[in-house]
Amino acid sequence: MREAPLIYVAGHRGMVGSAIVRQLLALGHPAERLLTRSHAELDLTDQSAVRQFFATQRPDQVYLAAAKVGGIHANNTYPADFIYQNLMLQANVIDAAFRNGVRKLLFLGSSCIYPKLAPQPMAEDALLTGTLEPTNEPYAVAKIAGIKLCESYNRQYAQEYGVDYRSAMPTNLYGPGDNYHPENSHVIPALIRRFHEAKQASAEVVTIWGSGTPRREFLYVDDMAAASVHIMNLPLASYQAVSQPMLGHLNVGSGSDLPIVELATRVGAAVGFRGRIAFDTSKPDGAPRKLMDSSRLLSLGWQAKIGLEAGLAKAYQDFLEHHQ
């Protein structure tokens, strides 16, 4: 019987990486054939350490879910950290994978790679057609570089070495393992924490950054994990049929969006907050709309299964159990 592939999940303690590990185990992948390393065990920005790890462990597949991530405030406050750390860890992992015979790799990006005013919904070919959203431009540039690294290794090494490096661009993700930091988190975990603390304090009002008018799309992280495994395991001909050599990434989204004001109302309801919601219009909104066109991936047999109401309930339960 053929042995299961040795799979390295980079960023296994993060929200997406931990969901990919759950998905692989649920599909019957042997736990002993999963490779994981914490940041303390392996600093992915350290090229020498990464090369030594790959040379020693020799994985067959890599899910590159490790990244420095955060919301508008974090991206605005720490732009150097976001561009440097993400560029370094991506380049180190992708190159070390190639040097050590890894033929299959999946790089995970972000919907912020697209121009601020990209036509909606955003299709893959909107990449590099306009100016990025300024608040997260450094992070977006790093993620675009990750896509181009994968495409470039494919172009140069696919024929001779069988390199097959793919990229998936998720919409806004949420769920178990999220970061609930009061300032540096994304919108759903930030709202969950804020509404929970307001409920605990019997506050009458919760104030949200921005005008509440921007529209956003959200995907439960276990749906993203299922999409990641699906994309990794697609036959090469199927993947190439919906991508191009220099436009090789696939969007992953739920297919619907909603204004932040409605999202806030739904999160408040999931948490049980009974007060009023206000908006601080002096704070930035970010892009006016970010809806992904995921039709290419949908044509390959994947679709989201967990709706927003059920997902918010699961996310709040995770917060109560692990993040209070």
JOZITA-V770651 format. One line per field, one symbol per residue. ss: DSSP state (a for helix, b for strand, c for the rest). phi: phi as a letter, one per 40 degrees, with the letter a starting at -180 (. if undefined). Layout:
ss->???
phi->???
This chain:
ss->ccccccbbbbccccaaaaaaaaaaaaccccaaabbcccccccccccaaaaaaaaaaacccbbbbcccccccaaaaaacaaaaaaaaaaaaaaaaaaaaaccccbbbbbccaaaccccccccbcaaacccccccaaaaaaaaaaaaaaaaaaaaaaaaaaaaccbbbbbbbcbbbccccccccccccaaaaaaaaaaaaaaccccbbbbbcccccbbbbbbaaaaaaaaaaaaaccaaaaaaccbccbcbbbbccccbbbaaaaaaaaaaaaccccbbbbbccccccccbbcbccaaaacccccccccaaaaaaaaaaaaaaacc
phi->.cccccbcbcgccccccccccdcccccgccdcbbbbaccccaccccdcccccdccccfccbbbcbcacbicdcccccbccccccccdcccccccccdccbgccbabcbbaccccddbcdbcccdccdgbacccdcbddccccccccdcccccccccbcccbgcbbbbbbcccbahdgccbdcbbcccccccdcccccccccfccabbbcgcgcdbbbbbccccccccccccdccddcccccbbbdbaccbcbacgabacdccddcccdcccgcbcbbbbccccccgccaabccbcccdcbhbacbbcccccccccccccccbbc
